[in-house]
Amino acid sequence: MTVALVYPPTCDPTAPYLAVPMLTGFLRAHSVPVLPIDANLEAFDALLDPGALSGIAERIDAGIAVLERADALSHEQQLRYLALQRARADAHAAARGIAEAKATLRDEARFFDEASYDRATRIIDAALRAISAAHHPLHLDFTAYRTPFGLLSQDEIRRMAAPDYDPFDAYVNETLIPRLRQTFANDTDGRRGVIGLSVCFPGQLQPAYAFAWKIKRALPDVHLTAGGPGLTQMMIRLSGSALAEALGPFDSAVVYEGEHTLLALAQALETGASLRAIPNLVLRDPLLGARYVAGHGMEDLQGLPSPDFDGLPLERYLSPRLTLPYDPTRGCYWGKCTFCHYGLAEVGTAEYRERDVATMIAHLRELSTKHATKHFYFSQDSVAPKTLVKLADALIDSGLELRWGTDLKPEKYLTAERADTLRRSGAVACALGVESGNGRVLELIDKGAPVRVVSDVIDRLAAAGVAAEAMCFTDFPTETRDEALDTLRFLDERRDCIAVYIVGEFGLTHGSLVAQEPPRFGVREVWQLAGDRLGLSLFFEPIAPWKSDDDRAAVDDELAELSRSWTLRPYPWAGAVSTAHTLLHYAELGPGVFRDRARGGDAARHGAARSLDEPFEAAVKFDLARAALAERREAETWGELVSVLRAVSREAYAGLTKSYRPLRASPARFRFAAESAPEALSTRPRGRRPSHAHNATRR
Ligand code: SF4
């Protein structure tokens, strides 16, 4: 009986992720046949295609034509009209440029040529904007898949899984399901087979459900299950009928680390044994709705085999060289950071575990030889620095000559000598959890490393020739404007040592200590929205605001200024923290590549100045500047739903928006260029000289 393991979108298509290979290795070691499918890669590969994107461009044009048949647009139609018009030029540029863009990312020479790389990634980003608009109200990128009501309930998930809204529908129905059907038809043992969807990141949740509804309809006899951190973190907070609703199309779900639970499930289905006693397996229950028998949620890492990548299309990733993930450790040895809810744990992080160093070397040797690659990302929550140095010593002795990167908590243990050991073992990058450059905030976060230590570790890594990446965020509860600016100053003062950085914004998660003890962090109240049946929303109100809007704008301005010193790009492109493309750039061009390129301001600047495609002019029936006002009303509407009504539903939304005035036709001509908002070409003459008063708003 085959177990098909499916990794759904939306994630990084530049390198394989660890989850499916880990499970594959474990099941195969127990003689269970596995079909691993990176549906994220396959679905994006199918979508980022000249033919598919020409279809998207036609769909956008057709959508505009339909809306322009009306005399006036409702609030929701205005939002749709705006999205379609804004994506017109992106869609045409993407359809024309996508073949070359993908070829560039897979070609060794063009990948490292800055202008070629820059154009390729911009084309793909334009494609994602066009795909999103064509499936309005979708927002799709490589980390997020969002529709306003999409994850409220299974009804909403199914509604948004229709072809009009789901860009992956054709891939699922025409490629994935036929392959699964064929696989199970070839199973001669007469068993039902198992399909498991691996949901690691929040952006996979909605596509995973959409995939599952379609698979279940097509293959009703196959046992459909799901697991992974993205699903576990949601399911372990639910019980009874809410848990049953969360199961949706799935026959079962695996919570926490899944190796033994999935094996027990496959064996029970094989032998016809009851599934009821399998620990951590969520099942429907006639009395309770759904439930699971709680079991030990953490695997003994020492007993687990190497991840197994056989069967994945390793040559199809959008990279010229394969970067493989490997997990020397699991969990976090520190586990105290108060904002953190990471991986497969109810609160905070999973318990820390390590593989034996000799085993790590044996696994890495085998993977490197088998897949002919030297590039690895050690994918782990947070590795103990002592263990990392031991691994580095062993890598030096092994003669493997790998090039590797990992995430790391700054510790004073990382002396200059040890940083040099990391470099000699092949370390090209360490992404450091800096969090904040302000001492008080860092203490409240409980990072266990004062600013001085963080700074020293950055200096030592940089001096050793290892790219030191800084991961920070602003807006931790109680952080003032000056404290946020301390973080930006920290980065600025170390601009010669920091390879790239990210400054995110604090987001409250259910399993963080902030959510467990809100008053300790200046938080008055934490709430969820009525109508959110899967319990995914979480909002909070400070006891006293810690920043004004002006303060936030000042921080944003400083951040924009700071970013001029690096060539930063969004995930998963080169210039983002902890990505395969970034790692390859360091390995080929050195740890200072993203600073040097910003200083040089050469090819990428020219590339950025060059349009992706020829701009064009066109008439529009509805003035886009007026339609854009609908976006402000939309934001106000959601503010009312979230903060005042604290409830979300289509009915509540319709109740608030029904009084909004429709937009009447007001023809105009606009200029359309990829990556830019459409630009009005003329304004109606009013017979007056324009006012030059500083507060003039009339045009
Ligand atoms: S932020 Fe990193 S170091 Fe801190 S608890 Fe989470 S995984 Fe561990």
Boltz pocket constraint, residues with backbone or C-beta under 6 A from the ligand:
constraints:
  - pocket:
      binder: B
      contacts: [[A, 332], [A, 333], [A, 334], [A, 335], [A, 336], [A, 337], [A, 340], [A, 341], [A, 342], [A, 349], [A, 381], [A, 382], [A, 409], [A, 433]]
      max_distance: 6.0
